[in-house]
Amino acid sequence: DYITIHTPLTTVDDLIKKDQMFAEFKAVKEGNVWTTGKSFYQATDIVGQMIRDVNVMVTNGDQSEMTFLSKVE
């Protein structure tokens, strides 16, 4: 079962099912896994918004301000 832009990652378990090696990653162990929606791949003109999303992610800002990123539980 592959994760693609047509079937995006929805849970950390989905990621680990793709490859058990992911379970050893620091981000997975600490619950710091993020994904983008399908629309990001077709929106190359909005790099500034993606950079803002990354800033919100790394500064623990308000996730409701994000356009593309969402935390994976």
HTML snippet that shows the backbone in 3Dmol.js (N, CA, C, O; Angstrom):
<script src="https://3Dmol.org/build/3Dmol-min.js"></script>
<div id="view" style="width:600px;height:400px;position:relative"></div>
<script>
const pdb = `
ATOM      1  N   ASP A   1       0.843  -1.179   0.000  1.00  0.00           N
ATOM      2  CA  ASP A   1       0.000   0.000   0.000  1.00  0.00           C
ATOM      3  C   ASP A   1       0.889   1.243   0.000  1.00  0.00           C
ATOM      4  O   ASP A   1       1.516   1.563   1.010  1.00  0.00           O
ATOM      5  N   TYR A   2       0.939   1.932  -1.120  1.00  0.00           N
ATOM      6  CA  TYR A   2       1.829   3.071  -1.266  1.00  0.00           C
ATOM      7  C   TYR A   2       1.122   4.379  -0.935  1.00  0.00           C
ATOM      8  O   TYR A   2      -0.074   4.539  -1.179  1.00  0.00           O
ATOM      9  N   ILE A   3       1.880   5.299  -0.381  1.00  0.00           N
ATOM     10  CA  ILE A   3       1.383   6.635  -0.101  1.00  0.00           C
ATOM     11  C   ILE A   3       1.818   7.507  -1.272  1.00  0.00           C
ATOM     12  O   ILE A   3       3.007   7.591  -1.580  1.00  0.00           O
ATOM     13  N   THR A   4       0.866   8.150  -1.918  1.00  0.00           N
ATOM     14  CA  THR A   4       1.157   9.016  -3.058  1.00  0.00           C
ATOM     15  C   THR A   4       0.405  10.320  -2.876  1.00  0.00           C
ATOM     16  O   THR A   4      -0.294  10.502  -1.880  1.00  0.00           O
ATOM     17  N   ILE A   5       0.542  11.227  -3.831  1.00  0.00           N
ATOM     18  CA  ILE A   5      -0.237  12.463  -3.725  1.00  0.00           C
ATOM     19  C   ILE A   5      -1.723  12.196  -3.885  1.00  0.00           C
ATOM     20  O   ILE A   5      -2.548  13.020  -3.491  1.00  0.00           O
ATOM     21  N   HIS A   6      -2.076  11.043  -4.464  1.00  0.00           N
ATOM     22  CA  HIS A   6      -3.487  10.690  -4.609  1.00  0.00           C
ATOM     23  C   HIS A   6      -4.041  10.064  -3.334  1.00  0.00           C
ATOM     24  O   HIS A   6      -5.239  10.156  -3.065  1.00  0.00           O
ATOM     25  N   THR A   7      -3.171   9.426  -2.548  1.00  0.00           N
ATOM     26  CA  THR A   7      -3.562   8.850  -1.258  1.00  0.00           C
ATOM     27  C   THR A   7      -2.550   9.320  -0.218  1.00  0.00           C
ATOM     28  O   THR A   7      -1.623   8.586   0.123  1.00  0.00           O
ATOM     29  N   PRO A   8      -2.723  10.540   0.288  1.00  0.00           N
ATOM     30  CA  PRO A   8      -1.726  11.117   1.191  1.00  0.00           C
ATOM     31  C   PRO A   8      -1.666  10.420   2.550  1.00  0.00           C
ATOM     32  O   PRO A   8      -2.594   9.719   2.954  1.00  0.00           O
ATOM     33  N   LEU A   9      -0.576  10.629   3.222  1.00  0.00           N
ATOM     34  CA  LEU A   9      -0.343  10.117   4.560  1.00  0.00           C
ATOM     35  C   LEU A   9      -1.386  10.691   5.513  1.00  0.00           C
ATOM     36  O   LEU A   9      -1.617  11.900   5.519  1.00  0.00           O
ATOM     37  N   THR A  10      -2.016   9.837   6.318  1.00  0.00           N
ATOM     38  CA  THR A  10      -3.015  10.332   7.266  1.00  0.00           C
ATOM     39  C   THR A  10      -2.647  10.032   8.707  1.00  0.00           C
ATOM     40  O   THR A  10      -3.103  10.729   9.614  1.00  0.00           O
ATOM     41  N   THR A  11      -1.826   9.003   8.941  1.00  0.00           N
ATOM     42  CA  THR A  11      -1.414   8.671  10.309  1.00  0.00           C
ATOM     43  C   THR A  11       0.061   8.285  10.317  1.00  0.00           C
ATOM     44  O   THR A  11       0.631   7.929   9.286  1.00  0.00           O
ATOM     45  N   VAL A  12       0.659   8.361  11.489  1.00  0.00           N
ATOM     46  CA  VAL A  12       2.044   7.924  11.640  1.00  0.00           C
ATOM     47  C   VAL A  12       2.144   6.430  11.351  1.00  0.00           C
ATOM     48  O   VAL A  12       3.139   5.969  10.791  1.00  0.00           O
ATOM     49  N   ASP A  13       1.131   5.682  11.727  1.00  0.00           N
ATOM     50  CA  ASP A  13       1.121   4.246  11.434  1.00  0.00           C
ATOM     51  C   ASP A  13       1.200   3.978   9.929  1.00  0.00           C
ATOM     52  O   ASP A  13       1.850   3.025   9.498  1.00  0.00           O
ATOM     53  N   ASP A  14       0.531   4.828   9.126  1.00  0.00           N
ATOM     54  CA  ASP A  14       0.625   4.697   7.668  1.00  0.00           C
ATOM     55  C   ASP A  14       2.078   4.842   7.214  1.00  0.00           C
ATOM     56  O   ASP A  14       2.549   4.112   6.342  1.00  0.00           O
ATOM     57  N   LEU A  15       2.765   5.786   7.816  1.00  0.00           N
ATOM     58  CA  LEU A  15       4.167   6.014   7.466  1.00  0.00           C
ATOM     59  C   LEU A  15       5.032   4.816   7.837  1.00  0.00           C
ATOM     60  O   LEU A  15       5.871   4.380   7.049  1.00  0.00           O
ATOM     61  N   ILE A  16       4.829   4.296   9.017  1.00  0.00           N
ATOM     62  CA  ILE A  16       5.616   3.146   9.487  1.00  0.00           C
ATOM     63  C   ILE A  16       5.309   1.905   8.661  1.00  0.00           C
ATOM     64  O   ILE A  16       6.201   1.093   8.413  1.00  0.00           O
ATOM     65  N   LYS A  17       4.056   1.745   8.229  1.00  0.00           N
ATOM     66  CA  LYS A  17       3.702   0.609   7.367  1.00  0.00           C
ATOM     67  C   LYS A  17       4.448   0.679   6.038  1.00  0.00           C
ATOM     68  O   LYS A  17       4.763  -0.351   5.440  1.00  0.00           O
ATOM     69  N   LYS A  18       4.725   1.886   5.583  1.00  0.00           N
ATOM     70  CA  LYS A  18       5.458   2.057   4.329  1.00  0.00           C
ATOM     71  C   LYS A  18       6.875   1.504   4.469  1.00  0.00           C
ATOM     72  O   LYS A  18       7.393   0.866   3.552  1.00  0.00           O
ATOM     73  N   ASP A  19       7.505   1.757   5.637  1.00  0.00           N
ATOM     74  CA  ASP A  19       8.833   1.220   5.913  1.00  0.00           C
ATOM     75  C   ASP A  19       9.073   1.285   7.415  1.00  0.00           C
ATOM     76  O   ASP A  19       9.009   2.359   8.013  1.00  0.00           O
ATOM     77  N   GLN A  20       9.347   0.141   8.020  1.00  0.00           N
ATOM     78  CA  GLN A  20       9.558   0.062   9.469  1.00  0.00           C
ATOM     79  C   GLN A  20      10.696   0.963   9.936  1.00  0.00           C
ATOM     80  O   GLN A  20      10.727   1.360  11.100  1.00  0.00           O
ATOM     81  N   MET A  21      11.621   1.286   9.057  1.00  0.00           N
ATOM     82  CA  MET A  21      12.746   2.137   9.421  1.00  0.00           C
ATOM     83  C   MET A  21      12.274   3.503   9.935  1.00  0.00           C
ATOM     84  O   MET A  21      12.946   4.110  10.769  1.00  0.00           O
ATOM     85  N   PHE A  22      11.133   3.990   9.449  1.00  0.00           N
ATOM     86  CA  PHE A  22      10.621   5.273   9.904  1.00  0.00           C
ATOM     87  C   PHE A  22      10.359   5.290  11.413  1.00  0.00           C
ATOM     88  O   PHE A  22      10.439   6.350  12.034  1.00  0.00           O
ATOM     89  N   ALA A  23      10.054   4.161  12.001  1.00  0.00           N
ATOM     90  CA  ALA A  23       9.786   4.088  13.440  1.00  0.00           C
ATOM     91  C   ALA A  23      10.996   4.516  14.256  1.00  0.00           C
ATOM     92  O   ALA A  23      10.852   4.924  15.408  1.00  0.00           O
ATOM     93  N   GLU A  24      12.179   4.430  13.677  1.00  0.00           N
ATOM     94  CA  GLU A  24      13.403   4.816  14.377  1.00  0.00           C
ATOM     95  C   GLU A  24      13.750   6.292  14.221  1.00  0.00           C
ATOM     96  O   GLU A  24      14.670   6.771  14.885  1.00  0.00           O
ATOM     97  N   PHE A  25      13.050   7.020  13.374  1.00  0.00           N
ATOM     98  CA  PHE A  25      13.344   8.428  13.151  1.00  0.00           C
ATOM     99  C   PHE A  25      12.948   9.247  14.379  1.00  0.00           C
ATOM    100  O   PHE A  25      11.908   9.006  14.992  1.00  0.00           O
ATOM    101  N   LYS A  26      13.779  10.200  14.718  1.00  0.00           N
ATOM    102  CA  LYS A  26      13.533  11.065  15.871  1.00  0.00           C
ATOM    103  C   LYS A  26      12.168  11.758  15.764  1.00  0.00           C
ATOM    104  O   LYS A  26      11.428  11.820  16.746  1.00  0.00           O
ATOM    105  N   ALA A  27      11.836  12.272  14.590  1.00  0.00           N
ATOM    106  CA  ALA A  27      10.561  12.973  14.407  1.00  0.00           C
ATOM    107  C   ALA A  27       9.377  12.061  14.702  1.00  0.00           C
ATOM    108  O   ALA A  27       8.397  12.491  15.309  1.00  0.00           O
ATOM    109  N   VAL A  28       9.463  10.812  14.279  1.00  0.00           N
ATOM    110  CA  VAL A  28       8.377   9.860  14.527  1.00  0.00           C
ATOM    111  C   VAL A  28       8.291   9.552  16.015  1.00  0.00           C
ATOM    112  O   VAL A  28       7.199   9.542  16.585  1.00  0.00           O
ATOM    113  N   LYS A  29       9.424   9.302  16.644  1.00  0.00           N
ATOM    114  CA  LYS A  29       9.440   9.001  18.077  1.00  0.00           C
ATOM    115  C   LYS A  29       8.885  10.151  18.904  1.00  0.00           C
ATOM    116  O   LYS A  29       8.237   9.923  19.926  1.00  0.00           O
ATOM    117  N   GLU A  30       9.133  11.386  18.472  1.00  0.00           N
ATOM    118  CA  GLU A  30       8.688  12.565  19.223  1.00  0.00           C
ATOM    119  C   GLU A  30       7.324  13.080  18.765  1.00  0.00           C
ATOM    120  O   GLU A  30       6.837  14.083  19.285  1.00  0.00           O
ATOM    121  N   GLY A  31       6.704  12.402  17.794  1.00  0.00           N
ATOM    122  CA  GLY A  31       5.385  12.834  17.316  1.00  0.00           C
ATOM    123  C   GLY A  31       5.442  14.139  16.545  1.00  0.00           C
ATOM    124  O   GLY A  31       4.523  14.953  16.636  1.00  0.00           O
ATOM    125  N   ASN A  32       6.501  14.347  15.793  1.00  0.00           N
ATOM    126  CA  ASN A  32       6.687  15.594  15.054  1.00  0.00           C
ATOM    127  C   ASN A  32       6.700  15.315  13.548  1.00  0.00           C
ATOM    128  O   ASN A  32       7.655  15.658  12.852  1.00  0.00           O
ATOM    129  N   VAL A  33       5.635  14.694  13.063  1.00  0.00           N
ATOM    130  CA  VAL A  33       5.510  14.316  11.656  1.00  0.00           C
ATOM    131  C   VAL A  33       4.438  15.201  11.019  1.00  0.00           C
ATOM    132  O   VAL A  33       3.345  15.369  11.559  1.00  0.00           O
ATOM    133  N   TRP A  34       4.777  15.758   9.863  1.00  0.00           N
ATOM    134  CA  TRP A  34       3.884  16.680   9.163  1.00  0.00           C
ATOM    135  C   TRP A  34       3.700  16.221   7.722  1.00  0.00           C
ATOM    136  O   TRP A  34       4.536  15.497   7.181  1.00  0.00           O
ATOM    137  N   THR A  35       2.611  16.644   7.110  1.00  0.00           N
ATOM    138  CA  THR A  35       2.343  16.310   5.715  1.00  0.00           C
ATOM    139  C   THR A  35       1.698  17.506   5.026  1.00  0.00           C
ATOM    140  O   THR A  35       1.277  18.464   5.674  1.00  0.00           O
ATOM    141  N   THR A  36       1.630  17.433   3.712  1.00  0.00           N
ATOM    142  CA  THR A  36       0.929  18.453   2.940  1.00  0.00           C
ATOM    143  C   THR A  36      -0.252  17.795   2.245  1.00  0.00           C
ATOM    144  O   THR A  36      -0.280  16.579   2.060  1.00  0.00           O
ATOM    145  N   GLY A  37      -1.220  18.606   1.865  1.00  0.00           N
ATOM    146  CA  GLY A  37      -2.353  18.104   1.114  1.00  0.00           C
ATOM    147  C   GLY A  37      -2.018  17.996  -0.360  1.00  0.00           C
ATOM    148  O   GLY A  37      -0.959  18.442  -0.800  1.00  0.00           O
ATOM    149  N   LYS A  38      -2.918  17.405  -1.116  1.00  0.00           N
ATOM    150  CA  LYS A  38      -2.710  17.218  -2.549  1.00  0.00           C
ATOM    151  C   LYS A  38      -2.521  18.532  -3.286  1.00  0.00           C
ATOM    152  O   LYS A  38      -1.790  18.581  -4.275  1.00  0.00           O
ATOM    153  N   SER A  39      -3.161  19.592  -2.828  1.00  0.00           N
ATOM    154  CA  SER A  39      -3.119  20.860  -3.554  1.00  0.00           C
ATOM    155  C   SER A  39      -1.725  21.469  -3.592  1.00  0.00           C
ATOM    156  O   SER A  39      -1.433  22.253  -4.495  1.00  0.00           O
ATOM    157  N   PHE A  40      -0.865  21.138  -2.654  1.00  0.00           N
ATOM    158  CA  PHE A  40       0.469  21.734  -2.629  1.00  0.00           C
ATOM    159  C   PHE A  40       1.267  21.405  -3.874  1.00  0.00           C
ATOM    160  O   PHE A  40       2.010  22.254  -4.366  1.00  0.00           O
ATOM    161  N   TYR A  41       1.137  20.223  -4.385  1.00  0.00           N
ATOM    162  CA  TYR A  41       1.941  19.778  -5.515  1.00  0.00           C
ATOM    163  C   TYR A  41       1.605  20.501  -6.809  1.00  0.00           C
ATOM    164  O   TYR A  41       2.395  20.473  -7.752  1.00  0.00           O
ATOM    165  N   GLN A  42       0.469  21.137  -6.870  1.00  0.00           N
ATOM    166  CA  GLN A  42       0.079  21.851  -8.077  1.00  0.00           C
ATOM    167  C   GLN A  42       0.134  23.360  -7.894  1.00  0.00           C
ATOM    168  O   GLN A  42      -0.366  24.104  -8.738  1.00  0.00           O
ATOM    169  N   ALA A  43       0.732  23.815  -6.812  1.00  0.00           N
ATOM    170  CA  ALA A  43       0.735  25.240  -6.488  1.00  0.00           C
ATOM    171  C   ALA A  43       2.166  25.750  -6.333  1.00  0.00           C
ATOM    172  O   ALA A  43       2.580  26.133  -5.239  1.00  0.00           O
ATOM    173  N   THR A  44       2.905  25.752  -7.417  1.00  0.00           N
ATOM    174  CA  THR A  44       4.309  26.134  -7.350  1.00  0.00           C
ATOM    175  C   THR A  44       4.527  27.631  -7.157  1.00  0.00           C
ATOM    176  O   THR A  44       5.651  28.052  -6.882  1.00  0.00           O
ATOM    177  N   ASP A  45       3.498  28.432  -7.292  1.00  0.00           N
ATOM    178  CA  ASP A  45       3.645  29.877  -7.170  1.00  0.00           C
ATOM    179  C   ASP A  45       3.419  30.390  -5.743  1.00  0.00           C
ATOM    180  O   ASP A  45       3.362  31.601  -5.527  1.00  0.00           O
ATOM    181  N   ILE A  46       3.294  29.510  -4.797  1.00  0.00           N
ATOM    182  CA  ILE A  46       2.985  29.921  -3.422  1.00  0.00           C
ATOM    183  C   ILE A  46       4.071  29.511  -2.423  1.00  0.00           C
ATOM    184  O   ILE A  46       3.782  29.160  -1.279  1.00  0.00           O
ATOM    185  N   VAL A  47       5.309  29.562  -2.876  1.00  0.00           N
ATOM    186  CA  VAL A  47       6.412  29.148  -2.022  1.00  0.00           C
ATOM    187  C   VAL A  47       6.433  29.962  -0.729  1.00  0.00           C
ATOM    188  O   VAL A  47       6.768  29.425   0.327  1.00  0.00           O
ATOM    189  N   GLY A  48       6.086  31.228  -0.790  1.00  0.00           N
ATOM    190  CA  GLY A  48       6.060  32.079   0.409  1.00  0.00           C
ATOM    191  C   GLY A  48       5.112  31.550   1.475  1.00  0.00           C
ATOM    192  O   GLY A  48       5.426  31.598   2.664  1.00  0.00           O
ATOM    193  N   GLN A  49       3.963  31.048   1.061  1.00  0.00           N
ATOM    194  CA  GLN A  49       3.007  30.488   2.024  1.00  0.00           C
ATOM    195  C   GLN A  49       3.554  29.212   2.659  1.00  0.00           C
ATOM    196  O   GLN A  49       3.335  28.965   3.845  1.00  0.00           O
ATOM    197  N   MET A  50       4.267  28.399   1.869  1.00  0.00           N
ATOM    198  CA  MET A  50       4.856  27.175   2.413  1.00  0.00           C
ATOM    199  C   MET A  50       5.941  27.527   3.431  1.00  0.00           C
ATOM    200  O   MET A  50       6.044  26.885   4.476  1.00  0.00           O
ATOM    201  N   ILE A  51       6.745  28.539   3.128  1.00  0.00           N
ATOM    202  CA  ILE A  51       7.775  28.976   4.072  1.00  0.00           C
ATOM    203  C   ILE A  51       7.125  29.454   5.367  1.00  0.00           C
ATOM    204  O   ILE A  51       7.632  29.182   6.454  1.00  0.00           O
ATOM    205  N   ARG A  52       6.012  30.160   5.255  1.00  0.00           N
ATOM    206  CA  ARG A  52       5.284  30.597   6.456  1.00  0.00           C
ATOM    207  C   ARG A  52       4.800  29.393   7.262  1.00  0.00           C
ATOM    208  O   ARG A  52       4.895  29.385   8.489  1.00  0.00           O
ATOM    209  N   ASP A  53       4.284  28.383   6.577  1.00  0.00           N
ATOM    210  CA  ASP A  53       3.842  27.169   7.259  1.00  0.00           C
ATOM    211  C   ASP A  53       4.996  26.517   8.020  1.00  0.00           C
ATOM    212  O   ASP A  53       4.830  26.086   9.161  1.00  0.00           O
ATOM    213  N   VAL A  54       6.164  26.448   7.383  1.00  0.00           N
ATOM    214  CA  VAL A  54       7.328  25.844   8.045  1.00  0.00           C
ATOM    215  C   VAL A  54       7.703  26.672   9.266  1.00  0.00           C
ATOM    216  O   VAL A  54       8.055  26.114  10.304  1.00  0.00           O
ATOM    217  N   ASN A  55       7.633  27.997   9.157  1.00  0.00           N
ATOM    218  CA  ASN A  55       7.925  28.855  10.301  1.00  0.00           C
ATOM    219  C   ASN A  55       6.957  28.585  11.453  1.00  0.00           C
ATOM    220  O   ASN A  55       7.374  28.467  12.605  1.00  0.00           O
ATOM    221  N   VAL A  56       5.679  28.488  11.140  1.00  0.00           N
ATOM    222  CA  VAL A  56       4.682  28.187  12.182  1.00  0.00           C
ATOM    223  C   VAL A  56       4.989  26.833  12.817  1.00  0.00           C
ATOM    224  O   VAL A  56       4.875  26.672  14.033  1.00  0.00           O
ATOM    225  N   MET A  57       5.379  25.862  11.995  1.00  0.00           N
ATOM    226  CA  MET A  57       5.680  24.517  12.496  1.00  0.00           C
ATOM    227  C   MET A  57       6.860  24.549  13.470  1.00  0.00           C
ATOM    228  O   MET A  57       6.767  24.002  14.569  1.00  0.00           O
ATOM    229  N   VAL A  58       7.967  25.185  13.078  1.00  0.00           N
ATOM    230  CA  VAL A  58       9.175  25.127  13.913  1.00  0.00           C
ATOM    231  C   VAL A  58       9.119  26.055  15.114  1.00  0.00           C
ATOM    232  O   VAL A  58       9.891  25.886  16.058  1.00  0.00           O
ATOM    233  N   THR A  59       8.222  27.032  15.097  1.00  0.00           N
ATOM    234  CA  THR A  59       8.107  27.942  16.242  1.00  0.00           C
ATOM    235  C   THR A  59       6.907  27.615  17.127  1.00  0.00           C
ATOM    236  O   THR A  59       6.580  28.369  18.044  1.00  0.00           O
ATOM    237  N   ASN A  60       6.252  26.484  16.847  1.00  0.00           N
ATOM    238  CA  ASN A  60       5.053  26.077  17.594  1.00  0.00           C
ATOM    239  C   ASN A  60       3.983  27.158  17.560  1.00  0.00           C
ATOM    240  O   ASN A  60       3.325  27.432  18.565  1.00  0.00           O
ATOM    241  N   GLY A  61       3.817  27.769  16.392  1.00  0.00           N
ATOM    242  CA  GLY A  61       2.804  28.806  16.223  1.00  0.00           C
ATOM    243  C   GLY A  61       1.407  28.226  16.088  1.00  0.00           C
ATOM    244  O   GLY A  61       1.181  27.037  16.315  1.00  0.00           O
ATOM    245  N   ASP A  62       0.486  29.083  15.717  1.00  0.00           N
ATOM    246  CA  ASP A  62      -0.922  28.715  15.581  1.00  0.00           C
ATOM    247  C   ASP A  62      -1.128  27.907  14.296  1.00  0.00           C
ATOM    248  O   ASP A  62      -1.060  28.456  13.196  1.00  0.00           O
ATOM    249  N   GLN A  63      -1.377  26.608  14.439  1.00  0.00           N
ATOM    250  CA  GLN A  63      -1.533  25.721  13.285  1.00  0.00           C
ATOM    251  C   GLN A  63      -2.708  26.112  12.405  1.00  0.00           C
ATOM    252  O   GLN A  63      -2.735  25.747  11.230  1.00  0.00           O
ATOM    253  N   SER A  64      -3.675  26.837  12.935  1.00  0.00           N
ATOM    254  CA  SER A  64      -4.822  27.243  12.118  1.00  0.00           C
ATOM    255  C   SER A  64      -4.416  28.266  11.060  1.00  0.00           C
ATOM    256  O   SER A  64      -5.180  28.521  10.129  1.00  0.00           O
ATOM    257  N   GLU A  65      -3.227  28.856  11.186  1.00  0.00           N
ATOM    258  CA  GLU A  65      -2.728  29.811  10.198  1.00  0.00           C
ATOM    259  C   GLU A  65      -2.023  29.124   9.028  1.00  0.00           C
ATOM    260  O   GLU A  65      -1.632  29.784   8.066  1.00  0.00           O
ATOM    261  N   MET A  66      -1.862  27.809   9.109  1.00  0.00           N
ATOM    262  CA  MET A  66      -1.160  27.085   8.050  1.00  0.00           C
ATOM    263  C   MET A  66      -2.043  26.878   6.831  1.00  0.00           C
ATOM    264  O   MET A  66      -3.251  26.669   6.942  1.00  0.00           O
ATOM    265  N   THR A  67      -1.409  26.940   5.662  1.00  0.00           N
ATOM    266  CA  THR A  67      -2.118  26.729   4.409  1.00  0.00           C
ATOM    267  C   THR A  67      -1.946  25.302   3.907  1.00  0.00           C
ATOM    268  O   THR A  67      -2.902  24.695   3.424  1.00  0.00           O
ATOM    269  N   PHE A  68      -0.728  24.757   4.018  1.00  0.00           N
ATOM    270  CA  PHE A  68      -0.428  23.479   3.405  1.00  0.00           C
ATOM    271  C   PHE A  68      -0.068  22.364   4.378  1.00  0.00           C
ATOM    272  O   PHE A  68      -0.406  21.205   4.136  1.00  0.00           O
ATOM    273  N   LEU A  69       0.599  22.686   5.454  1.00  0.00           N
ATOM    274  CA  LEU A  69       1.054  21.642   6.372  1.00  0.00           C
ATOM    275  C   LEU A  69       0.000  21.287   7.398  1.00  0.00           C
ATOM    276  O   LEU A  69      -0.787  22.137   7.817  1.00  0.00           O
ATOM    277  N   SER A  70      -0.011  20.035   7.798  1.00  0.00           N
ATOM    278  CA  SER A  70      -0.853  19.603   8.903  1.00  0.00           C
ATOM    279  C   SER A  70      -0.113  18.502   9.657  1.00  0.00           C
ATOM    280  O   SER A  70       0.606  17.695   9.067  1.00  0.00           O
ATOM    281  N   LYS A  71      -0.303  18.492  10.953  1.00  0.00           N
ATOM    282  CA  LYS A  71       0.377  17.510  11.792  1.00  0.00           C
ATOM    283  C   LYS A  71      -0.274  16.142  11.625  1.00  0.00           C
ATOM    284  O   LYS A  71      -1.496  16.022  11.543  1.00  0.00           O
ATOM    285  N   VAL A  72       0.562  15.126  11.576  1.00  0.00           N
ATOM    286  CA  VAL A  72       0.093  13.749  11.443  1.00  0.00           C
ATOM    287  C   VAL A  72       0.134  13.105  12.817  1.00  0.00           C
ATOM    288  O   VAL A  72       1.166  13.138  13.488  1.00  0.00           O
ATOM    289  N   GLU A  73      -0.953  12.532  13.233  1.00  0.00           N
ATOM    290  CA  GLU A  73      -1.029  11.906  14.559  1.00  0.00           C
ATOM    291  C   GLU A  73      -0.908  10.404  14.455  1.00  0.00           C
ATOM    292  O   GLU A  73      -0.950   9.710  15.471  1.00  0.00           O
TER     293      GLU A  73
END
`;
const viewer = $3Dmol.createViewer("view");
viewer.addModel(pdb, "pdb");
viewer.setStyle({}, {cartoon: {color: "spectrum"}});
viewer.zoomTo();
viewer.render();
</script>
